[in-house]
C-alpha cells in the first residue's frame, strides 16, 4: 500500500451526479463487509471531479483509483460501526442542509436546483443522508486510528533532510495582517433622503405602478443582487451570517408583502417576500447606502489616526482596539485578522485587494508597524477607512527549518499518520469480506485487497 489518499470530491455528491445515475447501467463494482459500491457511483464520481476541476487535467484519477478510495472508506465505515463511533442524526442533517443550500445558491435558486437534480429538495436531502453519514463515520474512524500519533523535532529534521535541496518548496512572500475598519456615518439629511426614496419605492410597488424587481435593478446599491432584481435566498438556520434586523424582518413577511424601511449595518432597505418553503425563503430587496461626504471621511480618518497614536505608544493592544473601535463586527472575534478565501492567516499578494497592495507598497510597512489610515471601498461599494498592523512578513525563499518548521512538521506528521493508517489496513483487510468485480482485476493499486477478495464477473 503506497499511500492512503482520500479524494473529497468523490464524496461531495453533486446534483449533476443525481441525474447521471439514471443513465448508467448499474452493477456491483465492489463490496466491503455489508457495504456495496455500484459501478454508477464510480462513473458519477469521475464526471463530478472533471466538472469541479474546471477543465484542468486530473492526473491519476480513474476508476481504479476511485474504487480504491471507496473501498478504503467502506472499510473505515464498517469498523466505525463496529466500534459504535458517535455520529448523530442532527449533525448529519445539518451538513445535508448546508450542502443543499450551497447547491441552491450555486444553481441560482430552488427551482433551478430541482430541475438540474431532477428531484425535489426533500428527495435530494434523502439522497444525501447515507453518503454523508458514511463520510462522517469514515472521518471519525480515521481520527481514532491516528489520534495517538505524534511527531518529535528529531523526526521533523529527519523528514526534512530526506528532501533533495532542489526539491524543497519555494515560498512566495507571505504576510500576517490585522486591520481596524471604520465606516463613516452619513449626515442626517443624507440618511433621510435614502429613507424617503425607499418609502417612495414601497408605495410605487404597493400601488402597482412599478415592479419591485425593476426598481431594484435601477436603484439598489447591492451589486450582488441588483442584476437579479434584488433577489436572494435565506435559510432560517443561517441567522448568524446575516444582519439580524434584515434577517428577522425578512422572515416576518407574508408572501408578496413589502416591508417598511429598515436600517441594517449596510444601509437602508425595503424587502419583499417572494416565496416560502419551510425554513427557506426567497426575497427581493433594495439597498440604499447613504452617500458619505469628504467631511465624514476626514472625521473617521482623524479618529483612526488617534487610535494609531495610542497603539504606537503602547496604551492598548491591537485586539483591544479592534474590539473597542472597529465597525467590522466579524473582525472583533479574531482581533482584526485578515484571512484568505481558504481561511489561512498567511497571505500572499494575490490574497489582497489592489488598494491594500498599493497601500503596503506606498507605506513600505514592516512587521510590528501600523499603517497610516487609508480610505477604501469594500466589495459592497461602502466607503470606509482602515488601518493595518503588519504582524509578520517573510521574504521569498526556499523552504528551511528555521523559517518553515511548522509547515514541515505538519507534513512529517501527515506522513507518519499515513503510515499508521497503512499499518491498520494491513492488519484489518484480512478480517473483512471483500469482493471486487473482475472488470478491475488489472488495477495494480487494488493488489492490497487481494488474498481476501472474492472476484465477481470476468
C-alpha positions as CSV (number, residue, x, y, z in Angstrom):
1,X,0.0,0.0,0.0
2,X,1.8,3.1,-1.2
3,X,-0.3,5.8,0.3
4,X,-3.9,6.3,1.6
5,X,-5.3,9.4,-0.1
6,X,-8.9,10.5,0.5
7,X,-10.5,12.2,-2.5
8,X,-13.1,14.5,-1.1
9,X,-14.7,15.2,-4.5
10,X,-15.8,11.6,-4.7
11,X,-18.0,12.0,-1.6
12,X,-19.1,15.6,-2.4
13,X,-22.2,14.4,-4.4
14,X,-23.4,16.9,-7.0
15,X,-26.8,17.4,-8.5
16,X,-25.4,16.6,-11.9
17,X,-24.4,13.3,-10.4
18,X,-28.0,12.6,-9.4
19,X,-29.2,12.9,-13.0
20,X,-26.3,10.8,-14.3
21,X,-27.1,7.9,-12.1
22,X,-30.2,7.3,-14.1
23,X,-28.5,6.6,-17.4
24,X,-25.6,4.4,-16.2
25,X,-26.3,0.7,-16.1
26,X,-25.8,-0.4,-12.5
27,X,-23.8,-3.3,-11.3
28,X,-21.8,-4.0,-8.2
29,X,-18.2,-2.9,-8.5
30,X,-17.1,-3.8,-5.0
31,X,-18.2,-4.8,-1.5
32,X,-16.6,-4.4,1.9
33,X,-18.4,-6.1,4.7
34,X,-22.1,-5.2,4.1
35,X,-21.2,-2.0,2.2
36,X,-21.8,-2.0,-1.6
37,X,-20.1,0.2,-4.2
38,X,-22.0,0.5,-7.5
39,X,-20.5,0.9,-11.0
40,X,-22.6,4.0,-11.4
41,X,-21.0,5.6,-8.3
42,X,-17.6,5.4,-10.0
43,X,-18.8,6.9,-13.2
44,X,-20.6,9.7,-11.4
45,X,-17.6,10.4,-9.2
46,X,-15.3,10.8,-12.2
47,X,-17.7,13.1,-14.0
48,X,-18.2,15.2,-10.9
49,X,-14.4,15.5,-10.4
50,X,-13.9,16.5,-14.0
51,X,-16.6,19.1,-13.8
52,X,-15.2,20.5,-10.5
53,X,-11.7,20.7,-11.9
54,X,-12.8,23.5,-14.3
55,X,-11.2,21.7,-17.2
56,X,-7.8,21.1,-15.5
57,X,-6.2,17.7,-16.2
58,X,-6.9,15.2,-13.4
59,X,-3.7,13.2,-13.0
60,X,-4.1,9.7,-11.6
61,X,-7.8,9.9,-11.3
62,X,-9.6,6.9,-12.9
63,X,-12.0,4.1,-11.9
64,X,-9.2,2.2,-10.3
65,X,-8.1,5.0,-8.0
66,X,-11.6,6.0,-7.1
67,X,-12.7,2.4,-6.4
68,X,-9.6,2.0,-4.2
69,X,-10.7,5.1,-2.2
70,X,-14.2,3.9,-2.0
71,X,-13.1,0.6,-0.7
72,X,-11.0,2.3,1.9
73,X,-13.9,4.5,3.0
74,X,-16.2,1.5,3.3
75,X,-13.6,-0.4,5.4
76,X,-13.4,2.6,7.8
77,X,-17.2,2.8,8.0
78,X,-17.5,-0.9,8.7
79,X,-15.1,-0.6,11.6
80,X,-16.6,2.7,12.8
81,X,-20.0,1.0,13.1
82,X,-18.4,-2.0,15.0
83,X,-16.8,0.5,17.4
84,X,-20.1,2.4,17.7
85,X,-18.4,5.7,17.0
86,X,-20.9,8.6,17.6
87,X,-22.4,10.3,14.5
88,X,-25.7,12.0,15.4
89,X,-28.7,12.4,13.1
90,X,-28.6,16.1,14.0
91,X,-25.0,16.7,12.7
92,X,-25.7,14.7,9.5
93,X,-28.9,16.6,8.9
94,X,-27.2,19.9,9.5
95,X,-24.5,19.1,6.9
96,X,-27.1,17.9,4.4
97,X,-29.0,21.2,4.8
98,X,-25.7,23.1,4.4
99,X,-24.8,21.3,1.1
100,X,-28.3,21.6,-0.3
101,X,-28.3,25.4,0.4
102,X,-24.9,25.6,-1.3
103,X,-26.2,23.9,-4.5
104,X,-29.4,26.0,-4.5
105,X,-27.2,29.1,-4.4
106,X,-24.8,27.7,-7.0
107,X,-27.5,27.0,-9.5
108,X,-29.5,30.2,-8.9
109,X,-32.5,29.1,-6.9
110,X,-34.5,26.2,-5.7
111,X,-36.4,25.7,-9.0
112,X,-33.1,25.6,-11.0
113,X,-31.7,23.1,-8.5
114,X,-34.7,20.8,-8.7
115,X,-34.6,20.9,-12.5
116,X,-30.9,20.0,-12.7
117,X,-31.2,17.4,-9.9
118,X,-34.4,16.0,-11.3
119,X,-35.6,15.7,-7.7
120,X,-37.4,17.9,-5.2
121,X,-35.3,19.4,-2.4
122,X,-36.8,16.9,0.0
123,X,-35.8,13.9,-2.2
124,X,-32.3,15.4,-2.7
125,X,-31.8,15.6,1.1
126,X,-32.8,12.0,1.4
127,X,-30.2,11.1,-1.2
128,X,-27.5,12.9,0.7
129,X,-28.2,11.4,4.1
130,X,-26.5,8.0,3.7
131,X,-23.3,9.1,2.0
132,X,-22.7,12.0,4.4
133,X,-23.3,9.7,7.3
134,X,-20.7,7.3,5.9
135,X,-18.3,10.1,5.2
136,X,-18.5,11.3,8.8
137,X,-18.1,7.8,10.1
138,X,-15.0,7.2,8.0
139,X,-13.5,10.5,9.2
140,X,-14.2,9.6,12.8
141,X,-12.6,6.2,12.3
142,X,-9.6,7.7,10.7
143,X,-9.2,10.2,13.5
144,X,-9.4,7.4,16.1
145,X,-6.7,5.4,14.3
146,X,-4.2,8.3,14.3
147,X,-5.2,10.1,17.5
148,X,-2.1,9.0,19.3
149,X,0.4,9.7,16.5
150,X,2.8,12.5,17.5
151,X,5.9,13.9,15.9
152,X,9.2,14.9,17.6
153,X,11.7,17.6,16.5
154,X,14.2,14.8,15.6
155,X,11.7,13.2,13.3
156,X,10.9,16.5,11.7
157,X,14.6,17.1,10.9
158,X,15.0,13.5,9.6
159,X,12.0,14.1,7.3
160,X,13.4,17.4,6.1
161,X,16.9,16.0,5.5
162,X,15.5,13.4,3.1
163,X,14.1,16.1,0.8
164,X,16.7,17.0,-2.0
165,X,17.7,20.6,-1.8
166,X,16.4,21.4,-5.3
167,X,13.0,19.8,-4.5
168,X,12.3,21.9,-1.4
169,X,9.3,24.2,-1.6
170,X,9.8,27.7,-2.8
171,X,7.6,30.2,-0.8
172,X,6.4,33.5,-2.1
173,X,6.5,36.4,0.3
174,X,3.8,35.8,3.0
175,X,2.3,38.3,5.4
176,X,0.0,38.2,8.5
177,X,-2.1,41.4,8.7
178,X,-4.7,42.7,11.1
179,X,-6.9,45.7,10.5
180,X,-9.2,48.2,12.1
181,X,-12.0,49.4,9.9
182,X,-14.2,52.5,10.5
183,X,-17.2,53.3,8.3
184,X,-18.0,57.0,8.3
185,X,-21.6,57.8,9.2
186,X,-23.6,59.9,6.7
187,X,-25.2,63.1,7.8
188,X,-28.8,63.1,9.0
189,X,-30.1,64.9,5.8
190,X,-28.4,62.3,3.5
191,X,-29.8,59.4,5.5
192,X,-33.3,60.9,5.4
193,X,-33.0,61.2,1.6
194,X,-32.3,57.5,1.3
195,X,-35.1,56.7,3.7
196,X,-37.6,58.8,1.8
197,X,-36.5,57.3,-1.6
198,X,-37.2,53.8,-0.3
199,X,-40.6,54.8,1.1
200,X,-41.4,56.1,-2.4
201,X,-40.4,52.8,-4.0
202,X,-42.5,50.9,-1.5
203,X,-45.6,53.0,-2.4
204,X,-45.0,52.5,-6.1
205,X,-44.8,48.7,-5.7
206,X,-47.9,48.5,-3.4
207,X,-49.9,50.8,-5.8
208,X,-49.0,48.6,-8.7
209,X,-47.2,51.5,-10.5
210,X,-43.8,49.7,-10.6
211,X,-42.5,46.2,-10.1
212,X,-40.2,45.6,-7.2
213,X,-37.5,43.9,-9.3
214,X,-37.4,46.7,-11.9
215,X,-36.8,49.3,-9.1
216,X,-34.1,47.1,-7.6
217,X,-32.3,46.8,-11.0
218,X,-32.3,50.6,-11.3
219,X,-31.8,51.9,-7.8
220,X,-30.4,49.2,-5.5
221,X,-26.8,49.7,-4.2
222,X,-26.3,46.0,-3.7
223,X,-24.1,44.7,-6.6
224,X,-24.6,41.1,-5.6
225,X,-28.4,41.1,-6.1
226,X,-29.0,44.2,-8.3
227,X,-28.9,42.4,-11.6
228,X,-31.3,39.7,-10.3
229,X,-33.9,42.3,-9.4
230,X,-32.7,42.2,-5.8
231,X,-33.5,38.5,-5.3
232,X,-31.7,36.4,-2.7
233,X,-32.4,33.2,-0.7
234,X,-32.2,32.8,3.0
235,X,-32.5,29.9,5.3
236,X,-33.7,30.1,8.9
237,X,-30.6,28.3,10.2
238,X,-28.2,30.9,8.7
239,X,-29.1,33.8,11.1
240,X,-25.5,34.2,12.2
241,X,-24.3,35.2,8.8
242,X,-26.9,37.9,8.1
243,X,-27.6,41.2,9.6
244,X,-30.1,40.5,12.4
245,X,-32.5,43.3,11.6
246,X,-32.6,42.4,7.9
247,X,-32.9,38.6,8.7
248,X,-35.7,38.9,11.2
249,X,-37.7,41.4,9.1
250,X,-37.5,39.1,6.0
251,X,-38.8,36.1,8.0
252,X,-41.8,38.1,9.4
253,X,-43.1,39.0,6.0
254,X,-46.0,37.3,4.2
255,X,-45.7,36.4,0.5
256,X,-45.9,39.5,-1.7
257,X,-45.6,41.8,1.3
258,X,-43.2,44.7,1.2
259,X,-41.5,45.7,4.5
260,X,-41.3,49.1,6.0
261,X,-37.9,50.8,5.5
262,X,-35.3,49.2,7.8
263,X,-31.7,50.1,8.7
264,X,-29.0,47.4,8.7
265,X,-25.3,47.7,9.1
266,X,-25.1,48.0,5.3
267,X,-27.6,50.9,4.9
268,X,-31.3,51.2,4.4
269,X,-33.6,48.5,2.8
270,X,-37.1,47.6,1.8
271,X,-37.7,43.8,1.5
272,X,-40.4,41.9,-0.4
273,X,-41.1,38.2,0.4
274,X,-41.4,36.2,-2.9
275,X,-41.9,32.7,-1.6
276,X,-41.6,30.5,1.5
277,X,-40.8,26.8,1.7
278,X,-40.3,25.5,5.2
279,X,-37.1,27.1,6.6
280,X,-36.2,28.6,3.1
281,X,-37.4,31.9,1.8
282,X,-36.8,33.9,-1.4
283,X,-36.8,37.6,-1.0
284,X,-36.1,40.7,-3.0
285,X,-34.6,43.8,-1.5
286,X,-33.5,47.3,-2.5
287,X,-30.5,48.7,-0.6
288,X,-29.7,52.4,-0.5
289,X,-26.3,53.3,1.0
290,X,-26.4,57.0,2.1
291,X,-23.6,58.8,0.4
292,X,-20.6,59.8,2.5
293,X,-19.1,63.3,2.2
294,X,-15.5,64.3,2.5
295,X,-16.2,65.8,5.9
296,X,-17.3,62.4,7.3
297,X,-14.4,60.6,5.8
298,X,-11.9,63.1,7.2
299,X,-13.6,62.7,10.7
300,X,-13.1,58.9,10.6
301,X,-9.6,59.3,9.3
302,X,-8.7,61.6,12.2
303,X,-10.2,59.2,14.7
304,X,-8.3,56.3,13.3
305,X,-5.1,58.3,13.3
306,X,-5.6,59.0,17.1
307,X,-6.1,55.2,17.7
308,X,-2.8,54.6,15.8
309,X,-1.0,57.0,18.1
310,X,-2.3,55.2,21.2
311,X,-1.2,51.8,19.7
312,X,2.3,53.2,18.9
313,X,2.5,54.5,22.5
314,X,1.6,51.1,23.9
315,X,-1.5,52.4,25.6
316,X,-3.6,49.5,24.3
317,X,-3.2,46.2,22.4
318,X,-4.4,45.9,18.8
319,X,-7.0,43.3,19.7
320,X,-8.4,45.6,22.4
321,X,-8.5,48.5,19.8
322,X,-10.4,46.3,17.4
323,X,-13.0,45.3,20.0
324,X,-13.5,48.9,21.1
325,X,-13.4,50.8,17.8
326,X,-13.8,48.6,14.7
327,X,-17.1,48.8,12.8
328,X,-16.4,45.3,11.4
329,X,-18.3,43.0,13.8
330,X,-16.8,39.8,12.4
331,X,-13.3,41.1,13.0
332,X,-13.9,41.6,16.7
333,X,-13.7,37.8,17.3
334,X,-10.4,37.5,15.5
335,X,-8.6,40.7,16.7
336,X,-9.0,42.0,13.1
337,X,-7.1,39.2,11.4
338,X,-7.3,39.4,7.6
339,X,-7.8,35.9,6.1
340,X,-7.5,34.4,2.7
341,X,-10.5,32.8,0.9
342,X,-9.3,29.4,2.2
343,X,-9.2,30.7,5.8
344,X,-5.5,31.0,6.1
345,X,-3.9,33.9,8.1
346,X,-0.8,33.7,5.9
347,X,-1.4,35.9,2.9
348,X,0.3,36.4,-0.4
349,X,-0.2,39.4,-2.7
350,X,-2.8,37.6,-4.6
351,X,-5.0,37.4,-1.5
352,X,-5.2,41.1,-1.1
353,X,-7.3,43.7,-2.9
354,X,-5.5,46.1,-5.2
355,X,-6.0,49.1,-2.8
356,X,-4.4,47.1,0.0
357,X,-1.4,46.1,-2.2
358,X,-0.9,49.8,-3.2
359,X,-1.1,50.9,0.5
360,X,1.5,48.4,1.6
361,X,3.8,49.4,-1.2
362,X,3.4,53.1,-0.7
363,X,3.9,52.9,3.1
364,X,6.6,50.2,3.0
365,X,5.1,48.6,6.1
366,X,7.4,46.4,8.2
367,X,6.5,43.8,10.8
368,X,5.4,45.4,14.0
369,X,4.3,48.7,12.3
370,X,0.9,50.3,11.9
371,X,-0.1,51.9,8.6
372,X,-1.5,55.4,8.3
373,X,-5.3,55.4,7.9
374,X,-6.3,54.8,4.2
375,X,-9.7,55.3,2.6
376,X,-11.1,52.3,0.7
377,X,-14.3,51.0,-0.8
378,X,-15.5,47.5,0.2
379,X,-17.0,44.8,-2.1
380,X,-20.5,46.2,-1.5
381,X,-19.5,49.7,-2.5
382,X,-19.4,51.1,1.0
383,X,-16.7,53.7,1.7
384,X,-14.6,53.1,4.8
385,X,-11.2,54.0,6.4
386,X,-8.8,51.3,7.6
387,X,-5.5,50.9,9.4
388,X,-3.4,47.8,9.0
389,X,-1.0,46.2,11.5
390,X,1.7,44.0,9.9
391,X,2.2,41.1,12.3
392,X,4.8,39.3,10.2
393,X,6.3,39.1,6.8
394,X,8.5,36.6,5.1
395,X,10.7,37.2,2.1
396,X,10.6,34.8,-0.9
397,X,12.8,31.8,0.0
398,X,13.5,28.1,-0.4
399,X,12.0,26.1,2.5
400,X,14.2,25.8,5.6
401,X,13.8,24.5,9.1
402,X,14.3,27.9,10.8
403,X,11.5,29.8,8.9
404,X,9.2,27.0,8.0
405,X,9.4,24.5,10.8
406,X,5.6,24.4,11.4
407,X,4.8,23.6,7.7
408,X,7.5,20.9,7.6
409,X,6.4,19.4,10.9
410,X,2.8,19.2,9.6
411,X,3.8,17.3,6.5
412,X,6.0,15.0,8.5
413,X,3.1,14.4,10.9
414,X,0.8,13.7,8.0
415,X,3.3,11.1,6.6
416,X,3.5,9.4,10.0
417,X,-0.3,9.3,10.3
418,X,-0.5,7.9,6.8
419,X,1.9,5.1,7.8
420,X,-0.2,4.4,10.8
421,X,-3.3,4.1,8.5
422,X,-1.4,1.7,6.2
423,X,-0.4,-0.5,9.1
424,X,-4.0,-0.5,10.3
425,X,-5.3,-1.6,6.9
426,X,-2.7,-4.3,6.5
427,X,-3.9,-5.7,9.8
428,X,-7.6,-5.1,9.1
429,X,-8.1,-6.2,5.5
430,X,-7.7,-10.0,6.3
431,X,-10.6,-9.7,8.7
432,X,-13.0,-8.2,6.2
433,X,-15.2,-9.7,3.5
434,X,-14.1,-8.0,0.2
435,X,-15.5,-8.5,-3.3
436,X,-14.1,-6.7,-6.4
437,X,-15.7,-7.1,-9.8
438,X,-13.5,-8.9,-12.3
439,X,-13.5,-5.8,-14.6
440,X,-11.0,-4.3,-12.2
441,X,-8.6,-7.3,-11.9
442,X,-5.9,-5.4,-13.8
443,X,-5.9,-2.4,-11.4
444,X,-2.5,-2.5,-9.8
445,X,-3.5,-0.3,-6.9
446,X,-6.1,-2.8,-5.8
447,X,-3.5,-5.6,-5.1
448,X,-3.6,-4.8,-1.4
449,X,-7.1,-6.2,-1.3
450,X,-6.1,-9.4,-3.0
451,X,-5.9,-12.6,-0.9
452,X,-9.1,-11.7,0.9
453,X,-11.1,-10.5,-2.0
454,X,-13.6,-12.6,-3.9
455,X,-13.8,-11.8,-7.6
456,X,-17.1,-11.5,-9.5
457,X,-17.5,-11.4,-13.2
458,X,-14.9,-11.8,-15.9
